[in-house]
Every structure is written in structure tokens, then in C-alpha cells.
Amino acid sequence: MIKYFSIIILVFNLTSLNSFAQHEADTWYFGVTAGITFNTIPPTAITSPLATSEGCASLSDANGNLRFFSDGVTVWDRTHTIMPNGTGLNSSGTCTQAALFVPYPGQDSIYYLFTPPDQFSSTSFCYSLIDLTLNNGFGDVTNKNTPLFFPSTEKVAAVRHSNGIDIWVIGHSYNNADFYAYLITSSGLNPVPVISTAGLVHQGNSANKIGPLKASPCGDKLALTVFDSAYVELFDFDNSSGIVSNALHLGNFSYGNPWGIYGLEFSPDGSRLYVSQEDNPAMIV
């Protein structure tokens, strides 16, 4: 199925902090064997074995050297080889945010991989660990598919704690309005989440599990889309406590279109929120 998109630009006066660019995102793998590297000027098209219709993730080191990538089902190392124990993760190629890599604070060689389930799955929001000290430095997947909460939408986001070291990982449950925020410190992941109830209940058609959760660059805002009901919400996020609050419903954007609201992203300075709608090609929004 071909998807068409119209872009809706929502503008807000958000306070943001400037940050220096990092090279951990210099290599992107996405879609059906597609990719791009920003290690060259201009950027160069590259390929990989990854083939997915939705969410995926890739991570490089601080110098821009590829470390690994995943579609939420399989993890490949920097040589494009599947890692030991790197198959059978609980997400799928049709999950909005199938994979999210998060560094283990204070550990340069260990990373968390978070994998929300897709809309039809009966599995939990899970995490696995990737240990680059194993397999001759190419990495191995451990603690695979450790469950955190159920039922889950297809959403996941990460925000740096106010202390500048620890990291919050946030998901959203289904059939309620609950956010689950898990704190990762040098001691590991705290399995007891901070649960915040904010915004509308995500319920109804399972297609309402679809849509991303994104954080603003300075980490003080969260935004999400709910696909089938075709709406967008904006929230405050306290990166000291992990509490989500002050829901702002930004309206429904169906415009009579049978397709819904899908992707969104904050601008680099946090002043704008860009939202995409799957669109009938004959319709102009």
C-alpha cells in the first residue's frame, strides 16, 4: 500500500536549550535496505540488510562509526551480521517505534534496546541489553525481551534526566491515559515506573495504538499522535521527577480523510512541532 502525506505545521513558543551536535546519529538505516551516512560531505546513500515498513533504529559511536542497528525484531552489528541472540525481539516491522537504543549511564559498551509491541501483539513493552564486550567486540544481546508493562501502545521516547547523566524512558499504555517513565542510572533500570495520567484515554480501534511519542530537544515537552482518532497532544515533562502533566489537545485533523495522523517531530530549537497525515492523493489539505 502506498502512503501519501500532507504536512501540518503547528507552532508553539517553547523554551529550548542549545546543544552541540553529536555523531551517534551519523548513520541511518531505514525502509527496505535504504540508508544514508552523514560522515561524508555531501551525505552518501548506503544499504543494509534491514527491511521494514515502519520503526527502526541505528546507533554510531561518538566519532560516527556504526555500532549496531535494529528493526525491533533483529539486531545487526557494525558488519551487518546478526548478533548472537539477536533475533526474535518482541516488536515487528509494522510498529511505529519498533526500536530505541539508550546508553547505559557510565558504561560505554552496554546499551538498552526498547521494543514496544505492534498494534496486534499481545506482548508487553520490553527491553533487551546489548553488550559490546561480548562476541569479540561485535556485541551480543542479553536479557532479551524483559517485560516492563502491558498493554502498550507503539510509543517510546527517551529524555535526559535533569542531572545530565541518567535517562528517562517513557512509554504509553493502552485503554487508559497512563504514561510509564522508567529511570536508568549507573545502577541499571529501575523496574518501578513513575506513572502519570494525562490527556485522553488511548482506546477503541487497535489502530489507536499507532503513532509516535517524541520529546522536545530540551526535554521539557512530550508530544504524541493517535492514528485512527487522528489527534495530537502536547504535554509538559518534568525531567527531574519523570511526571507528565498539563495535557494540551491540539485538535483532530481527519478532514474527512479515511487515513489518520501518523508521524511528528519537534524542530531542533523546540519552537515548532511538525505532524504528518496519511492522505488521499486526490485531497489537498
ROMARLO-839963 format. One record per atom (N, C-alpha, C): x, y, z; residue in one letter. Coordinates in steps of 0.05 Angstrom, whole numbers, padded with zeros to 5 digits, always signed. Example, Ala and Ser with C-alpha at 12.3 -4.5 7.8 and 13.67 -1.06 7.14 Angstrom:
+00264-00114+00156A +00246-00090+00156A +00264-00066+00156A +00257-00045+00142S +00273-00021+00143S +00258+00001+00157S 
//
This chain:
+00017-00024+00000M +00000+00000+00000M +00017+00025+00000M +00012+00043-00018I +00027+00068-00019I +00015+00088+00000I +00031+00102+00015K +00022+00122+00035K +00029+00149+00025K +00010+00168+00027Y +00014+00195+00019Y +00012+00213+00044Y +00027+00234+00044F +00029+00250+00068F +00024+00280+00062F +00008+00293+00079S +00007+00322+00079S +00021+00331+00105S +00034+00354+00104I +00048+00364+00128I +00032+00386+00141I +00027+00384+00166I +00014+00404+00182I +00035+00415+00201I +00038+00441+00201I +00058+00453+00219I +00044+00467+00242I +00050+00459+00266L +00039+00470+00290L +00061+00486+00304L +00056+00511+00310V +00076+00528+00321V +00070+00536+00350V +00091+00533+00367F +00088+00540+00395F +00113+00556+00404F +00109+00571+00425N +00132+00586+00437N +00142+00569+00460N +00160+00551+00453L +00171+00533+00473L +00199+00542+00480L +00206+00541+00505T +00233+00547+00514T +00251+00524+00507T +00274+00529+00495S +00292+00507+00488S +00321+00515+00495S +00338+00494+00497L +00366+00498+00503L +00382+00490+00478L +00403+00505+00472N +00420+00497+00450N +00438+00474+00459N +00444+00456+00441S +00461+00433+00447S +00480+00428+00424S +00503+00417+00430F +00522+00411+00409F +00514+00385+00394F +00519+00385+00368A +00512+00361+00352A +00530+00338+00360A +00519+00314+00361Q +00534+00290+00367Q +00535+00273+00342Q +00554+00254+00341H +00557+00237+00317H +00543+00210+00320H +00530+00205+00342E +00517+00179+00347E +00495+00174+00326E +00485+00195+00313A +00464+00192+00293A +00474+00196+00265A +00500+00192+00260D +00511+00198+00234D +00504+00177+00212D +00496+00154+00220T +00488+00133+00201T +00459+00125+00206T +00443+00127+00185W +00415+00119+00186W +00410+00095+00168W +00396+00075+00179Y +00386+00053+00162Y +00355+00053+00166Y +00341+00049+00144F +00312+00052+00146F +00299+00040+00121F +00273+00035+00121G +00258+00026+00098G +00269-00001+00088G +00267-00005+00063V +00275-00031+00051V +00304-00028+00041V +00323-00036+00057T +00352-00036+00053T +00363-00008+00047T +00348+00013+00054A +00358+00040+00048A +00375+00051+00072A +00391+00071+00066G +00407+00083+00087G +00421+00108+00077G +00432+00123+00096I +00447+00147+00090I +00468+00151+00111I +00491+00160+00104T +00512+00167+00123T +00518+00197+00121T +00521+00210+00144F +00528+00238+00145F +00558+00241+00152F +00573+00219+00149N +00602+00220+00153N +00616+00232+00129N +00602+00237+00107T +00613+00248+00083T +00599+00275+00077T +00612+00292+00062I +00601+00317+00053I +00602+00318+00022I +00579+00316+00008P +00552+00314+00019P +00547+00286+00030P +00524+00281+00044P +00518+00255+00054P +00516+00235+00031P +00521+00209+00038T +00522+00188+00018T +00501+00167+00023T +00488+00158+00002A +00468+00136+00004A +00483+00110+00008A +00473+00093+00027I +00484+00067+00033I +00462+00047+00035I +00469+00021+00038T +00450+00000+00040T +00455-00017+00065T +00435-00033+00072S +00438-00052+00095S +00419-00075+00091S +00420-00096+00107P +00401-00118+00105P +00374-00112+00118P +00372-00089+00131L +00347-00082+00145L +00325-00077+00124L +00301-00088+00128A +00278-00083+00110A +00253-00081+00127A +00243-00057+00130T +00220-00053+00148T +00202-00031+00136T +00176-00033+00143S +00158-00012+00133S +00153+00010+00153S +00163+00006+00178E +00159+00027+00198E +00184+00031+00215E +00182+00028+00242G +00202+00037+00260G +00228+00021+00259G +00251+00034+00264C +00277+00022+00264C +00296+00041+00278C +00320+00032+00284A +00339+00049+00298A +00367+00040+00291A +00386+00059+00289S +00414+00053+00286S +00430+00072+00304S +00454+00063+00312L +00470+00078+00331L +00499+00076+00324L +00513+00100+00324S +00541+00101+00320S +00555+00110+00345S +00582+00109+00346D +00596+00119+00369D +00601+00149+00367D +00615+00160+00386A +00618+00189+00386A +00634+00200+00362A +00648+00182+00348N +00663+00190+00325N +00648+00185+00299N +00623+00175+00301G +00607+00170+00278G +00610+00142+00266G +00624+00124+00280N +00628+00097+00270N +00604+00080+00278N +00592+00066+00259L +00568+00050+00264L +00574+00029+00286L +00555+00025+00304R +00557+00004+00324R +00537-00018+00319R +00512-00012+00315F +00491-00032+00310F +00466-00019+00301F +00447-00036+00292F +00421-00025+00283F +00400-00048+00286F +00374-00040+00287S +00353-00059+00292S +00326-00049+00280S +00309-00069+00273D +00282-00063+00265D +00262-00071+00287D +00272-00076+00311G +00255-00085+00333G +00250-00114+00335G +00260-00129+00314V +00258-00158+00314V +00286-00171+00313V +00304-00158+00299T +00331-00168+00295T +00351-00146+00301T +00375-00153+00312V +00396-00134+00316V +00420-00143+00300V +00431-00124+00284W +00455-00128+00267W +00478-00113+00279W +00502-00124+00277D +00526-00110+00287D +00537-00092+00265D +00560-00079+00269R +00570-00060+00251R +00579-00072+00224R +00583-00098+00223T +00590-00112+00198T +00565-00122+00183T +00542-00115+00193H +00516-00123+00181H +00511-00153+00186H +00523-00164+00207T +00519-00192+00215T +00500-00192+00239T +00481-00211+00239I +00462-00213+00261I +00477-00221+00286I +00472-00206+00308M +00485-00212+00333M +00476-00239+00345M +00493-00253+00360P +00483-00276+00375P +00459-00268+00393P +00439-00285+00392N +00415-00280+00408N +00400-00255+00398N +00406-00246+00373G +00396-00221+00363G +00372-00223+00345G +00357-00245+00347T +00332-00248+00332T +00309-00253+00352T +00284-00250+00342G +00261-00257+00359G +00254-00236+00379G +00262-00211+00375L +00254-00190+00393L +00224-00185+00390L +00211-00173+00410N +00182-00174+00412N +00167-00153+00395N +00181-00135+00381S +00167-00116+00364S +00163-00128+00336S +00158-00110+00316S +00154-00120+00289S +00160-00098+00269S +00160-00106+00244G +00165-00087+00222G +00142-00068+00217G +00120-00072+00231T +00097-00054+00228T +00090-00039+00254T +00111-00033+00269C +00108-00018+00294C +00119+00010+00290C +00105+00030+00299T +00113+00058+00294T +00141+00063+00305T +00147+00056+00330Q +00173+00060+00342Q +00183+00033+00352Q +00191+00016+00333A +00197-00012+00339A +00222-00015+00356A +00240+00005+00355A +00266+00001+00368A +00277+00028+00378A +00288+00029+00402L +00301+00052+00412L +00325+00044+00428L +00349+00053+00420F +00374+00048+00435F +00378+00070+00456F +00386+00062+00480V +00392+00080+00501V +00418+00072+00515V +00437+00089+00518P +00462+00081+00532P +00458+00076+00561P +00474+00057+00571Y +00474+00051+00600Y +00492+00072+00613Y +00482+00089+00630P +00499+00110+00642P +00524+00099+00655P +00547+00110+00647G +00572+00102+00659G +00584+00077+00647G +00571+00065+00627Q +00581+00041+00613Q +00582+00046+00583Q +00606+00049+00573D +00609+00055+00545D +00603+00032+00526D +00601+00007+00537S +00598-00016+00520S +00571-00030+00524S +00553-00019+00539I +00528-00032+00544I +00505-00012+00537I +00485-00023+00523Y +00463-00007+00514Y +00436-00021+00519Y +00416-00006+00525Y +00389-00017+00526Y +00376-00015+00499Y +00360-00034+00492L +00343-00033+00468L +00314-00037+00476L +00298-00017+00473F +00270-00018+00480F +00253-00024+00455F +00234-00042+00458T +00218-00052+00436T +00189-00054+00443T +00173-00033+00437P +00144-00034+00442P +00132-00055+00423P +00110-00067+00430P +00096-00086+00412P +00080-00071+00391P +00073-00085+00369D +00056-00072+00349D +00026-00074+00357D +00009-00062+00342Q -00019-00059+00349Q -00034-00085+00353Q -00025-00107+00339F -00039-00132+00340F -00026-00151+00361F -00004-00143+00373S +00010-00161+00391S -00002-00162+00419S +00001-00185+00432S -00008-00188+00460S +00016-00189+00479S +00039-00180+00469T +00063-00180+00486T +00066-00153+00500T +00085-00151+00519S +00090-00128+00535S +00109-00109+00521S +00110-00084+00531F +00132-00066+00526F +00157-00077+00539F +00178-00082+00523C +00201-00097+00533C +00227-00082+00529C +00248-00093+00542Y +00275-00084+00536Y +00294-00107+00534Y +00316-00104+00520S +00338-00122+00519S +00364-00107+00524S +00386-00121+00529L +00412-00108+00532L +00430-00116+00510L +00447-00098+00500I +00468-00104+00481I +00494-00099+00494I +00511-00120+00495D +00537-00119+00509D +00559-00121+00488D +00574-00099+00484L +00595-00098+00464L +00621-00110+00474L +00622-00118+00499T +00646-00132+00509T +00645-00161+00501T +00623-00171+00490L +00619-00199+00482L +00623-00202+00452L +00627-00227+00443N +00628-00233+00415N +00651-00218+00401N +00674-00217+00415N +00698-00204+00404N +00694-00175+00397N +00677-00162+00413G +00672-00133+00410G +00650-00126+00390G +00638-00146+00377F +00617-00141+00358F +00589-00141+00372F +00588-00150+00397G +00563-00148+00412G +00546-00173+00413G +00531-00176+00434D +00513-00198+00439D +00489-00187+00453D +00465-00199+00448V +00441-00190+00460V +00436-00207+00485V +00432-00194+00508T +00427-00208+00533T +00401-00197+00545T +00391-00210+00566N +00366-00202+00579N +00344-00197+00559N +00342-00213+00539K +00325-00208+00516K +00295-00209+00524K +00281-00189+00514N +00251-00187+00517N +00243-00187+00546N +00257-00172+00563T +00248-00169+00591T +00224-00151+00592T +00201-00161+00602P +00176-00145+00601P +00176-00123+00622P +00163-00100+00615L +00160-00078+00634L +00131-00072+00640L +00114-00068+00620F +00086-00064+00626F +00068-00073+00602F +00043-00078+00608F +00023-00087+00589F -00004-00077+00597F -00022-00070+00578P -00018-00068+00549P -00004-00042+00541P +00009-00043+00518S +00025-00020+00510S +00016-00010+00482S +00020+00016+00477T +00017+00026+00450T +00044+00023+00436T +00047+00034+00412E +00072+00031+00397E +00092+00053+00403E +00089+00067+00425K +00104+00091+00431K +00127+00086+00451K +00149+00101+00446V +00171+00101+00465V +00188+00126+00459V +00198+00138+00481A +00216+00162+00479A +00236+00161+00501A +00258+00175+00498A +00278+00177+00519A +00285+00207+00523A +00289+00214+00549V +00295+00241+00557V +00317+00241+00577V +00337+00258+00574R +00359+00260+00594R +00348+00271+00620R +00356+00259+00642H +00348+00269+00669H +00360+00297+00673H +00349+00312+00691S +00358+00339+00697S +00387+00339+00707S +00397+00316+00718N +00424+00315+00728N +00444+00312+00705N +00435+00309+00680G +00452+00307+00657G +00465+00280+00653G +00459+00261+00670I +00472+00235+00669I +00452+00212+00664I +00432+00211+00681D +00412+00190+00680D +00392+00195+00657D +00376+00175+00650I +00358+00176+00627I +00331+00165+00635I +00310+00180+00627W +00283+00170+00629W +00275+00157+00602W +00262+00134+00604V +00250+00121+00580V +00220+00120+00586V +00205+00130+00567I +00176+00134+00571I +00160+00119+00550I +00140+00104+00559G +00121+00091+00542G +00093+00099+00549G +00073+00090+00534H +00045+00097+00539H +00029+00072+00538H +00012+00068+00558S -00004+00044+00560S -00029+00047+00542S -00045+00026+00541Y -00070+00026+00524Y -00094+00021+00542Y -00117+00031+00532N -00142+00031+00547N -00141+00048+00572N -00123+00067+00572N -00122+00087+00594N -00105+00111+00584N -00100+00129+00602A -00084+00153+00594A -00058+00154+00610A -00046+00131+00614D -00023+00129+00631D +00004+00129+00616D +00022+00146+00625F +00050+00145+00616F +00066+00130+00636F +00085+00114+00627Y +00103+00099+00644Y +00131+00109+00639Y +00144+00121+00660A +00171+00132+00657A +00190+00116+00675A +00210+00104+00662Y +00229+00087+00676Y +00256+00101+00677Y +00268+00102+00700L +00294+00116+00703L +00317+00096+00701L +00336+00103+00684I +00361+00087+00680I +00384+00102+00692I +00398+00090+00711T +00421+00103+00724T +00445+00084+00721T +00467+00091+00734S +00490+00074+00733S +00486+00047+00747S +00464+00045+00762S +00456+00020+00775S +00438+00003+00758S +00430+00014+00734G +00412-00001+00717G +00385+00012+00715G +00366-00004+00704L +00339+00006+00701L +00322+00000+00726L +00309+00021+00736N +00291+00017+00759N +00265+00006+00748N +00257-00019+00755P +00233-00031+00744P +00207-00019+00754P +00209-00001+00774V +00185+00012+00785V +00182+00039+00771V +00162+00042+00753P +00160+00066+00738P +00146+00089+00753P +00150+00113+00743V +00134+00136+00751V +00110+00136+00732V +00086+00133+00742I +00062+00131+00726I +00047+00158+00728I +00042+00170+00704S +00027+00195+00703S +00002+00191+00686S -00020+00201+00695T -00045+00200+00679T -00050+00228+00669T -00049+00230+00642A -00052+00257+00630A -00063+00254+00601A -00080+00272+00593G -00090+00271+00566G -00114+00252+00563G -00120+00246+00537L -00142+00229+00531L -00135+00200+00534L -00155+00183+00539V -00152+00154+00540V -00146+00144+00512V -00126+00127+00509H -00120+00114+00484H -00136+00088+00484H -00156+00087+00467Q -00175+00064+00467Q -00188+00061+00440Q -00206+00041+00438G -00221+00037+00414G -00206+00019+00395G -00208+00025+00369N -00195+00010+00348N -00165+00007+00355N -00155-00017+00350S -00126-00022+00356S -00108-00004+00340S -00118+00008+00319A -00102+00028+00304A -00096+00052+00320A -00110+00056+00342N -00103+00078+00360N -00079+00072+00378N -00067+00049+00375K -00041+00043+00387K -00019+00055+00370K -00025+00061+00345I -00005+00071+00326I +00000+00101+00330I +00025+00108+00325G +00034+00136+00327G +00057+00139+00347G +00075+00158+00342P +00099+00161+00359P +00095+00179+00383P +00114+00177+00401L +00117+00195+00424L +00144+00208+00421L +00145+00234+00421K +00170+00248+00417K +00175+00269+00439K +00200+00273+00446A +00208+00293+00466A +00220+00317+00452A +00216+00341+00463S +00229+00365+00453S +00259+00363+00458S +00275+00378+00443P +00304+00377+00447P +00314+00382+00475P +00301+00400+00489C +00310+00406+00517C +00296+00388+00537C +00278+00370+00528G +00266+00350+00546G +00244+00360+00564G +00232+00384+00559D +00211+00393+00577D +00183+00389+00565D +00181+00379+00541K +00156+00374+00528K +00155+00346+00516K +00132+00334+00516L +00127+00310+00501L +00103+00315+00482L +00103+00302+00459A +00081+00303+00441A +00076+00275+00430A +00051+00270+00423L +00043+00244+00412L +00021+00247+00392L +00018+00228+00374T -00005+00226+00356T -00019+00200+00362T -00045+00200+00358V -00062+00176+00359V -00075+00173+00332V -00067+00151+00318F -00071+00149+00290F -00100+00149+00281F -00116+00130+00290D -00142+00126+00279D -00161+00149+00287D -00159+00158+00311S -00175+00181+00320S -00164+00208+00310S -00140+00207+00299A -00128+00229+00284A -00125+00255+00301A -00113+00252+00324Y -00108+00276+00340Y -00080+00277+00351Y -00072+00301+00360V -00045+00306+00370V -00048+00318+00398V -00030+00310+00416E -00030+00321+00443E -00001+00330+00450E +00000+00351+00466L +00025+00362+00476L +00025+00362+00507L +00047+00356+00519F +00048+00354+00548F +00073+00367+00559F +00072+00375+00585D +00097+00382+00599D +00109+00357+00610D +00136+00356+00611F +00151+00334+00623F +00171+00345+00642F +00170+00335+00667D +00189+00343+00688D +00212+00322+00688D +00235+00330+00677N +00257+00311+00675N +00272+00307+00701N +00262+00319+00723S +00273+00312+00749S +00256+00290+00762S +00230+00292+00760S +00212+00273+00773S +00201+00251+00755S +00202+00256+00728G +00190+00237+00709G +00160+00240+00706G +00149+00262+00716I +00120+00266+00715I +00112+00280+00689I +00091+00269+00676V +00079+00281+00653V +00053+00295+00661V +00049+00320+00652S +00026+00336+00661S +00017+00356+00640S -00004+00371+00647N -00013+00394+00631N -00018+00386+00602N -00036+00367+00598A -00042+00358+00570A -00056+00381+00555A -00047+00384+00530L -00059+00404+00512L -00068+00389+00487L -00094+00387+00483H -00105+00374+00460H -00103+00393+00436H -00089+00386+00415L -00084+00404+00393L -00105+00401+00371L -00125+00384+00375G -00146+00382+00356G -00144+00357+00339G -00166+00351+00326N -00168+00328+00307N -00163+00338+00279N -00149+00322+00263F -00141+00331+00236F -00149+00311+00215F -00173+00299+00218S -00180+00278+00198S -00189+00291+00172S -00202+00314+00172Y -00211+00327+00148Y -00227+00309+00130Y -00241+00290+00142G -00257+00272+00126G -00241+00250+00112G -00215+00249+00118N -00197+00230+00105N -00198+00203+00120N -00199+00181+00106P -00200+00155+00119P -00174+00147+00134P -00152+00160+00126W -00127+00155+00140W -00122+00174+00163W -00104+00167+00180G -00101+00183+00205G -00076+00199+00207G -00071+00209+00231I -00047+00224+00238I -00025+00204+00246I -00002+00208+00234Y +00020+00188+00240Y +00044+00201+00253Y +00063+00211+00237G +00089+00219+00249G +00088+00248+00260G +00108+00253+00277L +00112+00281+00287L +00141+00284+00296L +00150+00309+00297E +00177+00315+00306E +00179+00344+00314E +00194+00349+00335F +00200+00377+00342F +00222+00388+00325F +00222+00414+00320S +00244+00427+00307S +00268+00427+00325S +00292+00431+00314P +00317+00430+00331P +00317+00450+00354P +00304+00473+00350D +00303+00493+00372D +00278+00489+00390D +00262+00469+00384G +00238+00464+00401G +00215+00483+00397G +00217+00501+00377S +00196+00521+00374S +00173+00512+00356S +00176+00489+00342R +00156+00480+00324R +00152+00450+00327R +00128+00441+00321L +00121+00413+00321L +00110+00406+00294L +00123+00388+00280Y +00114+00380+00253Y +00099+00354+00254Y +00076+00353+00241V +00058+00330+00243V +00051+00320+00214V +00052+00294+00209S +00045+00284+00183S +00019+00269+00184S +00004+00271+00162Q -00022+00258+00160Q -00022+00240+00135Q -00030+00215+00138E -00033+00198+00114E -00057+00209+00099E -00053+00214+00073D -00071+00230+00058D -00080+00216+00032D -00105+00221+00025N -00115+00213-00001N -00100+00230-00022N -00088+00217-00042P -00072+00232-00061P -00088+00253-00077P -00115+00250-00077A -00131+00269-00092A -00140+00293-00074A -00132+00292-00048M -00142+00312-00030M -00119+00331-00023M -00125+00356-00021I -00106+00377-00014I -00114+00388+00013I -00095+00388+00033V -00101+00398+00059V -00087+00425+00062V 
//
